Amino acid sequence: MPEVKKADDDGVQIDLISGERMESMTSMEKIRMILDGVHEGNIVILEEGLSPDEESRLIEVTMTEISPDEFNGIEIETYPQSGSTDSGLLNRLMGNDETKKLTVIGPANQIKTLHKDETLISALVSRK
Amino acid sequence: MGLITDIRDSISSLFSAQDPKRIGIYGPPNAGKTTLANRIARDWTGDAIGPESHIPHETRRARRKENVEIERNGKSVTIDVVDTPGVTTKVDYTEFLEHDMEKDDAVRRSREATEGVAEAMHWLREDVDGVLYVLDSTEDPFTQVNTMLVGIIESQDLPVLILANKTDLEGSNVRRIENAFPQHETLPLSALEGDNMDEVYDKIAEYFG
């Protein structure tokens, strides 16, 4: 990632990552970018989210990096899939990719979900 | 005629000799996964799988009970039951301190819990043939862990039954779970009390047989 100015101590940095930027990255590059940002205390917003397999690996890698008093893990939010978007094999073969959904990820001790339903995610973000 | 019968017998014995399907019991921490695993194992083998507790992350290693033979309507289905640690995206050892645990024990438990979650995810990607997804029906099912896990299960094209557990408790709301995952069949049950287990076994035989 290009060098960016760091947020002031009294602010929270938010990185909005476009789908275009993620497109050329491998799964592990995406996971590393997310967790590096979260370790710094940033909120990472992905325009197009992760695939289910990448989400599974993100959980797995996050678990290996949890350390008492230092890093408690992540809070991650996406919209739940509604019943009409059943992403069966046929849908995926037809190119109806249901995985592209806005995703918000942050340090577990800094982001708290206040409300979530199929069309709204409301979260409280605090400083470190 | 004899030859055809022999071939047919060989083919049917080939299929009946298949390895039992591994059915993973997944869900968030404290949903009652081990209580269900123990209920299934005790009902059909007489043995339990692991200790149950109200403290989150009691199960920190995936445990497998092999060759659980479930008999339904004159037929039998043999499965391996895999009880997995509750999946989460965060583990904070200080939460264990609230359960009268010393700091060292809480830190150790949290470390084992993180390893267990990673192990559960690995099993889901590589080693299970079907999933019983267990939810506490007194809790809100619209959580990120549930959304992600059901999405991961669907992406693997694994057969899944959603189980709305703890119907014996006040505040149980099965309809809320049905509404959260309308694309899947939801069965109410109390693994602790053994309520509705007959229907659960019917569906296990139907889905995973």
Chai-1 contact restraints between the chains, C-beta under 6 A:
chainA,res_idxA,chainB,res_idxB,connection_type,confidence,min_distance_angstrom,max_distance_angstrom,comment,restraint_id
A,P52,B,G151,contact,1.0,0.0,6.0,A-B,restraint_1
A,P52,B,I152,contact,1.0,0.0,6.0,A-B,restraint_2
A,P52,B,S155,contact,1.0,0.0,6.0,A-B,restraint_3
A,E55,B,M148,contact,1.0,0.0,6.0,A-B,restraint_4
A,S56,B,M121,contact,1.0,0.0,6.0,A-B,restraint_5
A,S56,B,R125,contact,1.0,0.0,6.0,A-B,restraint_6
A,S56,B,I152,contact,1.0,0.0,6.0,A-B,restraint_7
A,I59,B,T89,contact,1.0,0.0,6.0,A-B,restraint_8
A,I59,B,M121,contact,1.0,0.0,6.0,A-B,restraint_9
A,E60,B,A118,contact,1.0,0.0,6.0,A-B,restraint_10
A,E60,B,M121,contact,1.0,0.0,6.0,A-B,restraint_11
A,M63,B,T114,contact,1.0,0.0,6.0,A-B,restraint_12
A,M63,B,V117,contact,1.0,0.0,6.0,A-B,restraint_13
A,M63,B,A118,contact,1.0,0.0,6.0,A-B,restraint_14
A,I66,B,V91,contact,1.0,0.0,6.0,A-B,restraint_15
A,I66,B,T114,contact,1.0,0.0,6.0,A-B,restraint_16
A,P68,B,Y93,contact,1.0,0.0,6.0,A-B,restraint_17
A,P68,B,V107,contact,1.0,0.0,6.0,A-B,restraint_18
A,N72,B,K90,contact,1.0,0.0,6.0,A-B,restraint_19
A,N72,B,D92,contact,1.0,0.0,6.0,A-B,restraint_20
A,G73,B,T89,contact,1.0,0.0,6.0,A-B,restraint_21
A,G73,B,K90,contact,1.0,0.0,6.0,A-B,restraint_22
A,G73,B,V91,contact,1.0,0.0,6.0,A-B,restraint_23
A,I74,B,T89,contact,1.0,0.0,6.0,A-B,restraint_24
A,I76,B,T89,contact,1.0,0.0,6.0,A-B,restraint_25
A,I76,B,Q144,contact,1.0,0.0,6.0,A-B,restraint_26
A,E77,B,Q144,contact,1.0,0.0,6.0,A-B,restraint_27
A,P80,B,F142,contact,1.0,0.0,6.0,A-B,restraint_28
A,P80,B,T147,contact,1.0,0.0,6.0,A-B,restraint_29
A,G83,B,P182,contact,1.0,0.0,6.0,A-B,restraint_30
A,G83,B,Q183,contact,1.0,0.0,6.0,A-B,restraint_31
A,D86,B,Q183,contact,1.0,0.0,6.0,A-B,restraint_32
A,S87,B,E154,contact,1.0,0.0,6.0,A-B,restraint_33
A,L89,B,D157,contact,1.0,0.0,6.0,A-B,restraint_34
A,A108,B,K90,contact,1.0,0.0,6.0,A-B,restraint_35
A,K116,B,F142,contact,1.0,0.0,6.0,A-B,restraint_36
